[in-house]
Amino acid sequence: MDGAERQASAARARQVAHALEEEIVLGWLQPRERLIEEDIAARFDVKRHVVREAIAELERMGLVERVQNKGATVRMLSPMDVRQIYFVREALETLAAQQIPLPPGPETLAALTDIHEEHSTAVDRGDSRAAFRTNIAFHNALFGACGNPHLIELIRNLAQKAHGVRSYTAADPEHLAKAKEDHRAMIEALKAADREKLVQLCRDHLKPSRDAYIAVLEQRSGRVV
C-alpha cells in the first residue's frame, strides 16, 4: 500500500468511526452490543482493516471496549463511572464558564448564535445526526471562549468519553427541545453578562443525560447502584 492508499484508508476509517460514533450516541448501537467487523465492512463497503482502524479509534475515544471471547462491544459505563465522569465534567465546565470574558466579544456571540440556529433547525426537522454535531459545535464554541487551551482540551476529551451516556436522550425530541432552550438561555446570559446564570445553566445542562442513563441501568438491575 503506497502513501496515497494509506491516506485514503485512514480517511475512510475516520468516516466509519464518525458514523459509528453517532450511532452509539443516538442509541442506535446499544451498550454491550457487539461490533461485528464483517457486518460493518459490508454496510460501509470497506475492507476489514478499515473497520479495525475505525474500531480502534472508537476504543481510544472510550466508546468501545474489547471483551475476551466477544471482540469489540459498545462500552457500558457503570453508574459509578457516570457519576464520577459527570462530577469532573461539571467542575471543568463551570470553571470554564467562570473564565469566559463578560460581555463576550461580538465574534463569540455571532458564532454561538449561528450554531444555535443550525442546531435549532436540526432539532425542528428531527435530524438527530445534525443535532448531535451542532450540539458539539455549540459547546466547543462556548467553552472555547474561556481562552484556556488546556481546560478546553480536558472538557472536549471528557465530553467525548461520555458520549455513550447520551444514548438514551440524544434522539429524544423532548430532550432535544430542552437542549435547544438551554443554548438560547446561555446566549442570553452571555449578552446580559450574567455569570451566575451562565454557570448554573452549564451545571444544569449536564443533568438530564446523566440521570437518564443511570435510571435505565438501575431499572434493569432492579436496585439503586
C-alpha positions in Angstrom: 0.0 0.0 0.0 1.5 3.3 -1.1 1.2 6.6 0.7 -1.9 7.8 -1.2 -3.6 4.5 -0.5 -2.7 4.7 3.2 -4.1 8.2 3.4 -7.3 7.2 1.7 -7.7 4.2 4.0 -7.1 6.4 7.1 -9.7 8.9 5.9 -12.3 6.1 5.3 -11.6 4.7 8.7 -12.3 8.1 10.2 -15.6 8.3 8.3 -16.7 4.9 9.5 -15.7 5.8 13.1 -17.5 9.1 12.8 -20.7 7.3 11.7 -20.5 4.6 14.4 -19.8 7.3 17.0 -23.1 8.9 16.0 -25.0 5.6 16.1 -23.7 5.0 19.7 -24.6 8.4 20.9 -28.1 8.3 19.3 -28.7 4.9 20.9 -28.9 3.0 17.6 -26.0 0.9 18.8 -26.7 0.0 22.4 -24.2 -0.6 25.3 -22.7 -4.0 25.2 -23.8 -4.5 21.6 -21.2 -6.3 19.6 -19.4 -4.6 16.7 -19.1 -7.3 14.1 -16.3 -6.5 11.6 -17.8 -8.4 8.7 -21.2 -6.7 9.1 -19.7 -3.2 9.4 -17.4 -3.8 6.4 -20.4 -4.9 4.3 -22.6 -2.0 5.5 -20.0 0.7 4.7 -18.4 -1.1 1.7 -14.9 -1.1 3.1 -12.1 -3.6 3.8 -11.8 -5.3 7.2 -8.6 -3.4 8.0 -10.5 -0.1 7.7 -13.1 -1.4 10.1 -10.4 -2.4 12.6 -8.9 1.1 12.4 -12.3 2.6 13.0 -13.0 0.4 16.0 -9.5 1.2 17.4 -10.3 4.9 17.1 -13.6 4.4 19.0 -11.7 2.5 21.6 -9.3 5.4 22.0 -12.3 7.7 22.4 -13.6 5.5 25.2 -16.8 4.4 23.4 -15.8 0.8 22.6 -14.1 -1.9 24.6 -12.7 -5.2 23.7 -14.2 -8.1 25.7 -12.5 -11.5 25.9 -14.1 -14.0 23.6 -16.6 -11.4 22.3 -14.5 -9.0 20.4 -15.4 -5.3 20.4 -18.6 -4.1 22.0 -20.1 -0.7 22.8 -18.8 0.3 26.2 -21.2 0.1 29.1 -20.3 2.6 31.8 -21.3 1.8 35.3 -23.4 4.2 37.4 -20.3 4.9 39.4 -18.3 5.7 36.3 -21.0 8.0 35.1 -21.3 9.9 38.4 -17.5 10.3 38.6 -17.2 11.5 35.0 -20.0 14.0 35.3 -18.6 15.2 38.7 -15.4 16.1 36.8 -17.3 17.5 33.8 -19.3 19.8 36.0 -16.2 21.1 37.7 -14.4 21.7 34.4 -17.3 23.2 32.5 -18.4 25.5 35.3 -14.8 26.6 35.7 -14.6 27.4 32.0 -17.9 29.4 32.3 -16.4 31.4 35.1 -13.4 32.3 32.9 -15.3 33.5 29.8 -14.9 37.3 29.5 -18.2 39.0 30.0 -19.6 40.5 28.0 -18.0 38.4 25.3 -16.8 39.8 22.0 -19.2 40.2 19.1 -17.5 37.4 17.2 -18.1 34.9 20.0 -21.8 35.9 20.2 -22.2 35.7 16.4 -20.6 32.3 16.3 -22.8 30.9 19.1 -25.9 32.4 17.6 -25.2 30.9 14.1 -24.5 27.5 15.6 -27.6 27.7 17.8 -29.7 28.5 14.7 -28.3 25.4 12.9 -28.9 23.2 16.0 -32.5 24.5 16.3 -33.1 23.8 12.6 -31.8 20.3 13.0 -33.9 19.7 16.1 -37.1 21.1 14.5 -36.7 18.8 11.4 -35.8 15.8 13.5 -32.3 15.4 12.2 -30.7 13.6 15.1 -27.2 13.4 13.5 -27.1 17.1 12.7 -28.4 18.0 16.1 -25.6 15.9 17.7 -22.9 17.5 15.7 -24.2 21.1 16.1 -24.6 20.5 19.8 -20.9 19.6 20.0 -20.0 22.7 17.9 -22.0 24.9 20.3 -20.2 23.7 23.4 -16.9 23.8 21.7 -17.5 27.5 20.8 -18.9 28.3 24.3 -16.1 26.8 26.3 -13.5 27.7 23.7 -14.3 31.3 24.7 -12.7 30.8 28.1 -9.3 31.2 26.4 -7.5 28.4 28.3 -6.5 25.7 25.7 -5.6 23.1 28.4 -9.0 23.4 30.0 -10.7 23.3 26.6 -8.9 20.1 25.7 -9.9 18.4 29.0 -13.5 19.4 28.5 -13.6 18.1 25.0 -11.9 14.8 25.9 -14.2 14.1 28.8 -17.3 15.0 26.9 -16.2 12.6 24.1 -15.6 9.9 26.7 -19.2 10.4 27.9 -20.8 10.3 24.5 -22.4 6.9 25.2 -24.2 8.3 28.3 -26.3 10.3 25.9 -27.6 7.2 24.1 -31.0 7.4 26.0 -31.6 11.1 25.4 -29.7 12.3 22.3 -32.5 11.4 19.9 -35.4 12.1 22.3 -37.5 15.1 21.0 -38.2 16.4 24.5 -34.6 16.3 25.5 -33.5 18.0 22.2 -36.1 20.8 22.7 -34.8 21.3 26.2 -31.2 21.4 25.0 -32.2 24.0 22.3 -33.8 26.2 25.0 -30.7 25.8 27.3 -28.5 27.0 24.5 -30.7 30.0 23.9 -30.6 30.9 27.6 -26.8 30.6 27.7 -26.5 33.1 24.8 -28.9 35.4 26.7 -26.8 35.1 29.9 -23.7 35.9 27.9 -25.3 39.0 26.4 -26.5 40.1 29.9 -23.1 39.4 31.4 -24.9 37.3 34.0 -22.1 34.9 35.1 -24.1 33.3 37.9 -26.9 32.4 35.5 -24.4 31.1 32.9 -22.6 28.9 35.4 -25.9 27.5 36.7 -27.1 26.8 33.2 -23.9 24.9 32.4 -24.3 22.9 35.6 -27.9 22.0 35.0 -27.4 21.2 31.3 -25.4 18.1 32.2 -28.0 16.5 34.4 -30.7 15.1 32.0 -28.4 12.7 30.1 -26.5 11.6 33.3 -29.7 10.9 35.2 -31.5 9.1 32.3 -28.6 6.8 31.8 -28.2 5.9 35.5 -32.0 5.5 35.8 -32.1 2.9 33.0 -29.2 0.9 34.5 -30.8 1.0 37.9 -34.2 -0.1 36.4 -32.5 -3.0 34.6 -30.7 -4.1 37.7 -33.7 -3.6 40.0 -31.8 -1.6 42.5 -30.2 1.7 43.1 -26.5 1.5 42.2 
